[in-house]
Amino acid sequence: MQLNAMIDHTNLKQDARRADIERLCDEAVQYGFATVCVNSCWVSLAAALLAETNIGVTTVVGFPLGAASTQAKVAETIQAVADGADEIDMVLNVGRCKDGDDDFCTEDIAAVVKAAGDATVKVILECCLLNDNEIVRACEDSVAAGADFVKTSTGFSKGGATIHDVELMRKTVGDRCKVKAAGGMHARAEAEAMVQAGADRLGTSASIAIVEG
């Protein structure tokens, strides 16, 4: 299984330094990863470093809690796209989802989708905090809002991607949008299992270990 082009090569560490982001971009080019995923303060640097390549730049919005106001998420998105982001991974408002407020969740996501313009939008559900019914509803809200992907996890909560969650998300969205598995993958077998369960994209900081097996 060719995994390289399915991976968002990720460094979202709070203490990441310029040299770390430069290395991340160099590795992405060397291994042919889909994108690098960085915090928004590094988007302009990553975009400049990758300008002559086909590697995209992903950044995160409302990260990692998803509890920022819609207006704040929109402002983050507009700035990130202006700085050169190709893909936006936004975090669902988990509390409003658990309250059953599908209208709010859909509108929150749709506002980011609109602000992103042509950029790809992935909605991070943080599945470890949701039950199956909530995951299904969050997927439906994401599709209704025009998101391109649903994504399992931030990697910053109490759990990461699971086969069960990926299978449930794929079953729910069908071919209406794509699925990204992220969080907790460190070995090739784990990554391949996520793809077999229905993941179209993988988010990991262990990208090199995974592709080298």
N, C-alpha and C positions, 0 to 999 in steps of 0.2 A: 504493500500500500504506500503510495506517494503522499506523504504528509506535509512536506515543506510548504507548499503553496496554500495549505489550509490553516496555517498557524499565524496568529497575531503574537509576535515576539514581544514580550511584555516586561516593562519595569515601571511599576507604580509605587515604588518605595518612597516613603516620606523623606529619606535622607539620600536619595539619588542625586549624584553630582553630574556636572557637565561631562566629565570623562566617562561616566557610566552610560550616559545617553549616546555619546559618540561611539562607544564600543557596541552598544545595542544596535545602532544603525549599521555599523560595519559588519556585524554578524548577520543581520537581516539580508544584506546584499550577498554576503558569502554563501549563505544557505538558501537563498531564494524564498524567504518567508513572504507571506501575503502583505503584512503590515508590521510596523512597530507600534506598540501601544504605550503611550506616555502620558503623564499628567500635563495639563494644559500649558503650564509655564515653559514646557520644553517643545511645544509644537513647532514654533518658528525655527528652532535649531534643527529639529528632525527633518522638517520640510526642506530646509536649505541643504542639509547633508544628503538627502535622498532625491533631490530635484532632477538629477540626470539618470534616475533608475525607474523601474516599474514597481518599486516597493511603496505602499501607501502609508499614511500616517493616521493612526487611530488615537483619539483622546477620550477622556471620561468626563461626564457632566453630572452634577448632583451627586458626586462620588464621595464616600462610599455609602452614605445613608439613604439617599433618595428623598430626604425630607426637606430639601430646600424648596422655596417657593417656585412656582412655574416661571415667574418673571426672572428669577435668578438663573434658572436652567436655560431659559431663552438667551439671556445675556451671555452666559458662558458659551453657548453654542455659536452665537453670532461671532464672538471674538475668536473662538477656535477655528472656525471656517476662514475667517479673515487672515488668521495666522498660517493657514495652509493645511488644516486637518481635512482628510478625505472621508473619515468615518467617525461617528459620534456614538459612544457607548454610554447611554443615559441610564440612571438608576430609577426604577419604578418607585412611586411613593407607596411603600409597603404598608404603612399604617392605614392609608385611605383604601387600599385594596382589601385589607382585612376587615375594614368597616363595611365592605360591600359597595363602596362608592365608585361604581364603574364609570359613571359619567365624568367624575373628576379625573380618574386615571386616564381615560381616553383623551380628555381635553389636555391634560398635562403632557402626554406623549405627542399628541398632534401639534401642540405649540412648538415643541422641539423639532419635529419633522419639518414643519413650515420654516422655522429659523435655519435649519440645516441646508435648505435648498437642494442642490444636487448631491450633497454628501449622504453617504449611507448612514442609517440610524439603527442601532441595536438597543433593545430594551433589556436591561439587567433586572431579572425578576427577584433575585436573592431567594432561590427556591428553598433553602434550608429554614427560612422563616415562614414558609407558606405550606398549607396542606394541598392535597391534590386538586380539590375544587377551586381553591384560590389560584393555583398555577394555571388551571384551564381558563379561568376568568381573566387572569392577567394576559394570557396569550391572546384571547379574543379581543381584549381591549387594545392590545398592541397592533393586531391586524387591522382593527377598525380605524385606528389612528394613522395607518399608513406606514408603520415601521417596516424595515427591511429584514430584521432579525429579531428573535427573542433569544436571550442569553441566560444561562443558569445562575451565575454567581459573580460577585465582586472579587471573591478570594479574601475578603477582609472580614467576613462574618464567621459564624460557628461551623460552617461546612461549605464544601465546594460542589462541583458537578458530580451527579450520580447517574448511573445507567437508567434507573427508573425515571428520573426527572427528564432526561433527554428523550426517552421513548415517549413519555406522556406529552411533552412539548411538540414533538414531531407528529404524533397522532392528532393533536389538537389543531395545529396550524396547517397540516398537510403540505400542499405546494403553494400556499398563500404567502408564506414568508419563510425565511431560513432560520436555522438553529445554530447557536454558538454555545459550546461547552467550555467552561472556564473554572479554574480553581481546583487545586489538589492533584493535578496530573503531573507525574514525575517520570513515568516510564512509557516506553513505546506501546506496550500491550494495553495500558490504560487508555492511551490516546486512540489506538485502533478500535478498542471496544466502544468508545464514544462515537466514532464515525459509523460503526456498524449499527449503533443504536439510533442514528439519525442526525448526527451533528454534521453541519456543512463547514464549520469553522471551529478552530480550537484556540483558546487563549491560555498562554502559559509562560512562565519565566524559565521553565526547564526545557525550552525548545530544542537546544542543541543535544542534550542528553536523550531526548525523545527521538529525534531523527537519526541519531547515531546508534540508537538501539542499546 
